[in-house]
């Protein structure tokens, strides 16, 4: 891979006072699906059917390819969300 992304760490662990972000693992599926199964989460999102376990599985598996992070609440250790990097093709 050439360009700036060749030097970018797509799987960092980032820590702040409130949350820690770490690379996503297969074992995160159930906790993240529990969050994603709430239809209100997707209410303003163009892909509303991610509440379906099979649809969510495809989205989750894409994150396992190396560009998704899990968000952990530091005070409780609870999984509270996820974030991903996307490559912008200008």
Secondary structure by P-SEA (a helix, b strand, c coil): cccccccccccccccccccccccccccaaaaaaaaaccccccccccccccccaaaaaaaaaaaacccbbbbbcccccccccccbbbbbcc
